[in-house]
């Protein structure tokens, strides 16, 4: 069994797709803030493992494929901006932050919609815009 030690307390990760090559995320460690965007071309961002974002997840443009059963957990805000698409397939999209959170939907969600949305918050509210 793989032993993992990680203590994430901050930081920003940018997943930038430039051209027609797909970008794959495969991490057992959580991320603090994640910003995904496509500069040009048709490349997408996809998951090879569940994605845990301790704070904010921003999709600026392009397509984010949470393929198969790779769940996405967000501890802060989820901002799906105009020109971006979130394709959750058969996953669970989970909000679990201990403070107020927002789900801002100015982009689009793939043709199957949100397969499973979980609001697993110990307190406060989730605002959907």
Buried (B, 14 or more C-beta within 10 A) or exposed (E): EEEEEEEEEEEEEEBBBEEEEBBBBEBEEBBBBBBBBBEEEEBBBBBEEBBBBBBBBBBBBBBBBBBEEBBBBBBBBBBBBEBBBBBBBEBBBBBBBEEEBBBBBEBBBBEEEBBEBEEEBEEEEBEEE
